[in-house]
Amino acid sequence: MRTTRRVAAALLVVAMVGLVIAASSSAAQERPRRREAACRTSVRGSHATADCFNPNPRTDRVQLHVECAHWWDPDMDTHPVQVGPAQYVQLAERCWKEIRKAWVSHR
């Protein structure tokens, strides 16, 4: 009976150590937190809009870039805008006709 208790105690210790190792390795494998503002870009016809919110303690500089669909329609970029901690900013730009793609860059 003593042997059974010792085996059970040893298995319990091994299981606890395994849980601790698994918890620490899963915490270490978490993705590093992004230090950029979260931006959502939408395109409606020839107008592009980016809504950005910065949940981080550092300031981020965002800029909206618009690539127009036609060769004669110039691609447009907004001026870079600083988004401070817990601040929201909306950027807008347009093409004369259709928009091929729109994206936000961070600095």
Chimera marker file (.cmm) of the C-alpha trace (Angstrom):
<marker_set name="trace">
<marker id="1" x="0.000" y="0.000" z="0.000" r="1" g="1" b="0" radius="0.5"/>
<marker id="2" x="2.927" y="2.320" z="0.714" r="1" g="1" b="0" radius="0.5"/>
<marker id="3" x="4.259" y="1.697" z="-2.788" r="1" g="1" b="0" radius="0.5"/>
<marker id="4" x="0.925" y="2.678" z="-4.323" r="1" g="1" b="0" radius="0.5"/>
<marker id="5" x="0.891" y="5.964" z="-2.391" r="1" g="1" b="0" radius="0.5"/>
<marker id="6" x="4.456" y="6.721" z="-3.399" r="1" g="1" b="0" radius="0.5"/>
<marker id="7" x="3.710" y="6.020" z="-7.052" r="1" g="1" b="0" radius="0.5"/>
<marker id="8" x="0.573" y="8.166" z="-6.882" r="1" g="1" b="0" radius="0.5"/>
<marker id="9" x="2.506" y="11.005" z="-5.222" r="1" g="1" b="0" radius="0.5"/>
<marker id="10" x="5.276" y="10.764" z="-7.823" r="1" g="1" b="0" radius="0.5"/>
<marker id="11" x="2.741" y="10.834" z="-10.673" r="1" g="1" b="0" radius="0.5"/>
<marker id="12" x="1.055" y="13.853" z="-9.126" r="1" g="1" b="0" radius="0.5"/>
<marker id="13" x="4.374" y="15.705" z="-8.916" r="1" g="1" b="0" radius="0.5"/>
<marker id="14" x="5.222" y="14.836" z="-12.533" r="1" g="1" b="0" radius="0.5"/>
<marker id="15" x="1.773" y="15.986" z="-13.685" r="1" g="1" b="0" radius="0.5"/>
<marker id="16" x="2.106" y="19.296" z="-11.818" r="1" g="1" b="0" radius="0.5"/>
<marker id="17" x="5.559" y="19.932" z="-13.278" r="1" g="1" b="0" radius="0.5"/>
<marker id="18" x="4.205" y="19.145" z="-16.747" r="1" g="1" b="0" radius="0.5"/>
<marker id="19" x="1.361" y="21.632" z="-16.299" r="1" g="1" b="0" radius="0.5"/>
<marker id="20" x="3.745" y="24.357" z="-15.160" r="1" g="1" b="0" radius="0.5"/>
<marker id="21" x="6.038" y="23.761" z="-18.138" r="1" g="1" b="0" radius="0.5"/>
<marker id="22" x="3.116" y="23.721" z="-20.571" r="1" g="1" b="0" radius="0.5"/>
<marker id="23" x="1.698" y="26.959" z="-19.154" r="1" g="1" b="0" radius="0.5"/>
<marker id="24" x="5.044" y="28.754" z="-19.327" r="1" g="1" b="0" radius="0.5"/>
<marker id="25" x="5.763" y="27.600" z="-22.890" r="1" g="1" b="0" radius="0.5"/>
<marker id="26" x="2.316" y="28.653" z="-24.141" r="1" g="1" b="0" radius="0.5"/>
<marker id="27" x="2.778" y="32.085" z="-22.550" r="1" g="1" b="0" radius="0.5"/>
<marker id="28" x="6.160" y="32.408" z="-24.229" r="1" g="1" b="0" radius="0.5"/>
<marker id="29" x="4.669" y="31.499" z="-27.627" r="1" g="1" b="0" radius="0.5"/>
<marker id="30" x="2.032" y="34.238" z="-27.559" r="1" g="1" b="0" radius="0.5"/>
<marker id="31" x="2.359" y="36.742" z="-30.347" r="1" g="1" b="0" radius="0.5"/>
<marker id="32" x="4.154" y="39.924" z="-29.388" r="1" g="1" b="0" radius="0.5"/>
<marker id="33" x="1.773" y="42.828" z="-29.021" r="1" g="1" b="0" radius="0.5"/>
<marker id="34" x="1.661" y="45.143" z="-32.002" r="1" g="1" b="0" radius="0.5"/>
<marker id="35" x="2.825" y="48.672" z="-31.340" r="1" g="1" b="0" radius="0.5"/>
<marker id="36" x="0.788" y="50.144" z="-34.195" r="1" g="1" b="0" radius="0.5"/>
<marker id="37" x="-2.583" y="51.814" z="-34.335" r="1" g="1" b="0" radius="0.5"/>
<marker id="38" x="-5.421" y="49.525" z="-35.417" r="1" g="1" b="0" radius="0.5"/>
<marker id="39" x="-6.748" y="50.778" z="-38.764" r="1" g="1" b="0" radius="0.5"/>
<marker id="40" x="-9.777" y="49.781" z="-40.806" r="1" g="1" b="0" radius="0.5"/>
<marker id="41" x="-9.853" y="50.832" z="-44.471" r="1" g="1" b="0" radius="0.5"/>
<marker id="42" x="-13.023" y="51.093" z="-46.538" r="1" g="1" b="0" radius="0.5"/>
<marker id="43" x="-13.546" y="51.967" z="-50.208" r="1" g="1" b="0" radius="0.5"/>
<marker id="44" x="-16.815" y="53.309" z="-51.600" r="1" g="1" b="0" radius="0.5"/>
<marker id="45" x="-16.712" y="54.146" z="-55.272" r="1" g="1" b="0" radius="0.5"/>
<marker id="46" x="-13.889" y="56.657" z="-55.740" r="1" g="1" b="0" radius="0.5"/>
<marker id="47" x="-13.542" y="57.495" z="-52.022" r="1" g="1" b="0" radius="0.5"/>
<marker id="48" x="-11.270" y="55.697" z="-49.539" r="1" g="1" b="0" radius="0.5"/>
<marker id="49" x="-11.445" y="56.147" z="-45.770" r="1" g="1" b="0" radius="0.5"/>
<marker id="50" x="-9.234" y="54.820" z="-42.980" r="1" g="1" b="0" radius="0.5"/>
<marker id="51" x="-10.363" y="54.825" z="-39.353" r="1" g="1" b="0" radius="0.5"/>
<marker id="52" x="-7.446" y="54.371" z="-36.939" r="1" g="1" b="0" radius="0.5"/>
<marker id="53" x="-7.404" y="53.944" z="-33.159" r="1" g="1" b="0" radius="0.5"/>
<marker id="54" x="-4.191" y="53.722" z="-31.133" r="1" g="1" b="0" radius="0.5"/>
<marker id="55" x="-4.551" y="51.554" z="-27.973" r="1" g="1" b="0" radius="0.5"/>
<marker id="56" x="-0.799" y="51.672" z="-27.287" r="1" g="1" b="0" radius="0.5"/>
<marker id="57" x="1.112" y="53.976" z="-24.926" r="1" g="1" b="0" radius="0.5"/>
<marker id="58" x="3.300" y="55.305" z="-27.771" r="1" g="1" b="0" radius="0.5"/>
<marker id="59" x="2.367" y="57.640" z="-30.609" r="1" g="1" b="0" radius="0.5"/>
<marker id="60" x="2.012" y="56.136" z="-34.094" r="1" g="1" b="0" radius="0.5"/>
<marker id="61" x="2.186" y="57.989" z="-37.421" r="1" g="1" b="0" radius="0.5"/>
<marker id="62" x="-0.316" y="56.744" z="-40.000" r="1" g="1" b="0" radius="0.5"/>
<marker id="63" x="-0.714" y="57.603" z="-43.674" r="1" g="1" b="0" radius="0.5"/>
<marker id="64" x="-3.403" y="56.520" z="-46.143" r="1" g="1" b="0" radius="0.5"/>
<marker id="65" x="-2.246" y="55.495" z="-49.636" r="1" g="1" b="0" radius="0.5"/>
<marker id="66" x="-4.656" y="55.158" z="-52.559" r="1" g="1" b="0" radius="0.5"/>
<marker id="67" x="-3.800" y="53.513" z="-55.879" r="1" g="1" b="0" radius="0.5"/>
<marker id="68" x="-6.182" y="54.577" z="-58.633" r="1" g="1" b="0" radius="0.5"/>
<marker id="69" x="-7.400" y="52.121" z="-61.268" r="1" g="1" b="0" radius="0.5"/>
<marker id="70" x="-6.718" y="54.237" z="-64.374" r="1" g="1" b="0" radius="0.5"/>
<marker id="71" x="-3.254" y="55.246" z="-65.572" r="1" g="1" b="0" radius="0.5"/>
<marker id="72" x="-4.259" y="58.888" z="-66.062" r="1" g="1" b="0" radius="0.5"/>
<marker id="73" x="-5.654" y="59.146" z="-62.528" r="1" g="1" b="0" radius="0.5"/>
<marker id="74" x="-2.803" y="60.062" z="-60.127" r="1" g="1" b="0" radius="0.5"/>
<marker id="75" x="-2.266" y="57.912" z="-57.039" r="1" g="1" b="0" radius="0.5"/>
<marker id="76" x="-2.914" y="59.852" z="-53.842" r="1" g="1" b="0" radius="0.5"/>
<marker id="77" x="-1.397" y="59.852" z="-50.337" r="1" g="1" b="0" radius="0.5"/>
<marker id="78" x="-2.524" y="61.775" z="-47.287" r="1" g="1" b="0" radius="0.5"/>
<marker id="79" x="-0.079" y="63.625" z="-45.070" r="1" g="1" b="0" radius="0.5"/>
<marker id="80" x="1.233" y="61.499" z="-42.190" r="1" g="1" b="0" radius="0.5"/>
<marker id="81" x="-0.863" y="62.029" z="-39.067" r="1" g="1" b="0" radius="0.5"/>
<marker id="82" x="0.207" y="61.334" z="-35.491" r="1" g="1" b="0" radius="0.5"/>
<marker id="83" x="-2.181" y="59.197" z="-33.464" r="1" g="1" b="0" radius="0.5"/>
<marker id="84" x="-1.448" y="59.530" z="-29.770" r="1" g="1" b="0" radius="0.5"/>
<marker id="85" x="-2.307" y="57.011" z="-27.058" r="1" g="1" b="0" radius="0.5"/>
<marker id="86" x="-6.058" y="56.290" z="-26.896" r="1" g="1" b="0" radius="0.5"/>
<marker id="87" x="-6.721" y="58.642" z="-29.819" r="1" g="1" b="0" radius="0.5"/>
<marker id="88" x="-8.832" y="58.123" z="-32.938" r="1" g="1" b="0" radius="0.5"/>
<marker id="89" x="-8.200" y="59.621" z="-36.375" r="1" g="1" b="0" radius="0.5"/>
<marker id="90" x="-9.978" y="59.365" z="-39.718" r="1" g="1" b="0" radius="0.5"/>
<marker id="91" x="-8.111" y="59.767" z="-43.019" r="1" g="1" b="0" radius="0.5"/>
<marker id="92" x="-9.786" y="60.204" z="-46.405" r="1" g="1" b="0" radius="0.5"/>
<marker id="93" x="-8.584" y="60.414" z="-50.005" r="1" g="1" b="0" radius="0.5"/>
<marker id="94" x="-10.102" y="59.887" z="-53.440" r="1" g="1" b="0" radius="0.5"/>
<marker id="95" x="-9.495" y="59.177" z="-57.103" r="1" g="1" b="0" radius="0.5"/>
<marker id="96" x="-11.372" y="60.674" z="-60.046" r="1" g="1" b="0" radius="0.5"/>
<marker id="97" x="-12.754" y="57.284" z="-61.033" r="1" g="1" b="0" radius="0.5"/>
<marker id="98" x="-12.262" y="53.828" z="-59.486" r="1" g="1" b="0" radius="0.5"/>
<marker id="99" x="-9.804" y="52.843" z="-56.749" r="1" g="1" b="0" radius="0.5"/>
<marker id="100" x="-7.611" y="49.778" z="-57.321" r="1" g="1" b="0" radius="0.5"/>
<marker id="101" x="-6.485" y="49.480" z="-53.672" r="1" g="1" b="0" radius="0.5"/>
<marker id="102" x="-6.071" y="51.480" z="-50.487" r="1" g="1" b="0" radius="0.5"/>
<marker id="103" x="-3.828" y="50.805" z="-47.486" r="1" g="1" b="0" radius="0.5"/>
<marker id="104" x="-2.380" y="52.442" z="-44.384" r="1" g="1" b="0" radius="0.5"/>
<marker id="105" x="1.324" y="52.652" z="-43.547" r="1" g="1" b="0" radius="0.5"/>
<marker id="106" x="2.767" y="53.115" z="-40.053" r="1" g="1" b="0" radius="0.5"/>
<marker id="107" x="5.941" y="54.951" z="-39.058" r="1" g="1" b="0" radius="0.5"/>
<link id1="1" id2="2" r="1" g="1" b="0" radius="0.2"/>
<link id1="2" id2="3" r="1" g="1" b="0" radius="0.2"/>
<link id1="3" id2="4" r="1" g="1" b="0" radius="0.2"/>
<link id1="4" id2="5" r="1" g="1" b="0" radius="0.2"/>
<link id1="5" id2="6" r="1" g="1" b="0" radius="0.2"/>
<link id1="6" id2="7" r="1" g="1" b="0" radius="0.2"/>
<link id1="7" id2="8" r="1" g="1" b="0" radius="0.2"/>
<link id1="8" id2="9" r="1" g="1" b="0" radius="0.2"/>
<link id1="9" id2="10" r="1" g="1" b="0" radius="0.2"/>
<link id1="10" id2="11" r="1" g="1" b="0" radius="0.2"/>
<link id1="11" id2="12" r="1" g="1" b="0" radius="0.2"/>
<link id1="12" id2="13" r="1" g="1" b="0" radius="0.2"/>
<link id1="13" id2="14" r="1" g="1" b="0" radius="0.2"/>
<link id1="14" id2="15" r="1" g="1" b="0" radius="0.2"/>
<link id1="15" id2="16" r="1" g="1" b="0" radius="0.2"/>
<link id1="16" id2="17" r="1" g="1" b="0" radius="0.2"/>
<link id1="17" id2="18" r="1" g="1" b="0" radius="0.2"/>
<link id1="18" id2="19" r="1" g="1" b="0" radius="0.2"/>
<link id1="19" id2="20" r="1" g="1" b="0" radius="0.2"/>
<link id1="20" id2="21" r="1" g="1" b="0" radius="0.2"/>
<link id1="21" id2="22" r="1" g="1" b="0" radius="0.2"/>
<link id1="22" id2="23" r="1" g="1" b="0" radius="0.2"/>
<link id1="23" id2="24" r="1" g="1" b="0" radius="0.2"/>
<link id1="24" id2="25" r="1" g="1" b="0" radius="0.2"/>
<link id1="25" id2="26" r="1" g="1" b="0" radius="0.2"/>
<link id1="26" id2="27" r="1" g="1" b="0" radius="0.2"/>
<link id1="27" id2="28" r="1" g="1" b="0" radius="0.2"/>
<link id1="28" id2="29" r="1" g="1" b="0" radius="0.2"/>
<link id1="29" id2="30" r="1" g="1" b="0" radius="0.2"/>
<link id1="30" id2="31" r="1" g="1" b="0" radius="0.2"/>
<link id1="31" id2="32" r="1" g="1" b="0" radius="0.2"/>
<link id1="32" id2="33" r="1" g="1" b="0" radius="0.2"/>
<link id1="33" id2="34" r="1" g="1" b="0" radius="0.2"/>
<link id1="34" id2="35" r="1" g="1" b="0" radius="0.2"/>
<link id1="35" id2="36" r="1" g="1" b="0" radius="0.2"/>
<link id1="36" id2="37" r="1" g="1" b="0" radius="0.2"/>
<link id1="37" id2="38" r="1" g="1" b="0" radius="0.2"/>
<link id1="38" id2="39" r="1" g="1" b="0" radius="0.2"/>
<link id1="39" id2="40" r="1" g="1" b="0" radius="0.2"/>
<link id1="40" id2="41" r="1" g="1" b="0" radius="0.2"/>
<link id1="41" id2="42" r="1" g="1" b="0" radius="0.2"/>
<link id1="42" id2="43" r="1" g="1" b="0" radius="0.2"/>
<link id1="43" id2="44" r="1" g="1" b="0" radius="0.2"/>
<link id1="44" id2="45" r="1" g="1" b="0" radius="0.2"/>
<link id1="45" id2="46" r="1" g="1" b="0" radius="0.2"/>
<link id1="46" id2="47" r="1" g="1" b="0" radius="0.2"/>
<link id1="47" id2="48" r="1" g="1" b="0" radius="0.2"/>
<link id1="48" id2="49" r="1" g="1" b="0" radius="0.2"/>
<link id1="49" id2="50" r="1" g="1" b="0" radius="0.2"/>
<link id1="50" id2="51" r="1" g="1" b="0" radius="0.2"/>
<link id1="51" id2="52" r="1" g="1" b="0" radius="0.2"/>
<link id1="52" id2="53" r="1" g="1" b="0" radius="0.2"/>
<link id1="53" id2="54" r="1" g="1" b="0" radius="0.2"/>
<link id1="54" id2="55" r="1" g="1" b="0" radius="0.2"/>
<link id1="55" id2="56" r="1" g="1" b="0" radius="0.2"/>
<link id1="56" id2="57" r="1" g="1" b="0" radius="0.2"/>
<link id1="57" id2="58" r="1" g="1" b="0" radius="0.2"/>
<link id1="58" id2="59" r="1" g="1" b="0" radius="0.2"/>
<link id1="59" id2="60" r="1" g="1" b="0" radius="0.2"/>
<link id1="60" id2="61" r="1" g="1" b="0" radius="0.2"/>
<link id1="61" id2="62" r="1" g="1" b="0" radius="0.2"/>
<link id1="62" id2="63" r="1" g="1" b="0" radius="0.2"/>
<link id1="63" id2="64" r="1" g="1" b="0" radius="0.2"/>
<link id1="64" id2="65" r="1" g="1" b="0" radius="0.2"/>
<link id1="65" id2="66" r="1" g="1" b="0" radius="0.2"/>
<link id1="66" id2="67" r="1" g="1" b="0" radius="0.2"/>
<link id1="67" id2="68" r="1" g="1" b="0" radius="0.2"/>
<link id1="68" id2="69" r="1" g="1" b="0" radius="0.2"/>
<link id1="69" id2="70" r="1" g="1" b="0" radius="0.2"/>
<link id1="70" id2="71" r="1" g="1" b="0" radius="0.2"/>
<link id1="71" id2="72" r="1" g="1" b="0" radius="0.2"/>
<link id1="72" id2="73" r="1" g="1" b="0" radius="0.2"/>
<link id1="73" id2="74" r="1" g="1" b="0" radius="0.2"/>
<link id1="74" id2="75" r="1" g="1" b="0" radius="0.2"/>
<link id1="75" id2="76" r="1" g="1" b="0" radius="0.2"/>
<link id1="76" id2="77" r="1" g="1" b="0" radius="0.2"/>
<link id1="77" id2="78" r="1" g="1" b="0" radius="0.2"/>
<link id1="78" id2="79" r="1" g="1" b="0" radius="0.2"/>
<link id1="79" id2="80" r="1" g="1" b="0" radius="0.2"/>
<link id1="80" id2="81" r="1" g="1" b="0" radius="0.2"/>
<link id1="81" id2="82" r="1" g="1" b="0" radius="0.2"/>
<link id1="82" id2="83" r="1" g="1" b="0" radius="0.2"/>
<link id1="83" id2="84" r="1" g="1" b="0" radius="0.2"/>
<link id1="84" id2="85" r="1" g="1" b="0" radius="0.2"/>
<link id1="85" id2="86" r="1" g="1" b="0" radius="0.2"/>
<link id1="86" id2="87" r="1" g="1" b="0" radius="0.2"/>
<link id1="87" id2="88" r="1" g="1" b="0" radius="0.2"/>
<link id1="88" id2="89" r="1" g="1" b="0" radius="0.2"/>
<link id1="89" id2="90" r="1" g="1" b="0" radius="0.2"/>
<link id1="90" id2="91" r="1" g="1" b="0" radius="0.2"/>
<link id1="91" id2="92" r="1" g="1" b="0" radius="0.2"/>
<link id1="92" id2="93" r="1" g="1" b="0" radius="0.2"/>
<link id1="93" id2="94" r="1" g="1" b="0" radius="0.2"/>
<link id1="94" id2="95" r="1" g="1" b="0" radius="0.2"/>
<link id1="95" id2="96" r="1" g="1" b="0" radius="0.2"/>
<link id1="96" id2="97" r="1" g="1" b="0" radius="0.2"/>
<link id1="97" id2="98" r="1" g="1" b="0" radius="0.2"/>
<link id1="98" id2="99" r="1" g="1" b="0" radius="0.2"/>
<link id1="99" id2="100" r="1" g="1" b="0" radius="0.2"/>
<link id1="100" id2="101" r="1" g="1" b="0" radius="0.2"/>
<link id1="101" id2="102" r="1" g="1" b="0" radius="0.2"/>
<link id1="102" id2="103" r="1" g="1" b="0" radius="0.2"/>
<link id1="103" id2="104" r="1" g="1" b="0" radius="0.2"/>
<link id1="104" id2="105" r="1" g="1" b="0" radius="0.2"/>
<link id1="105" id2="106" r="1" g="1" b="0" radius="0.2"/>
<link id1="106" id2="107" r="1" g="1" b="0" radius="0.2"/>
</marker_set>
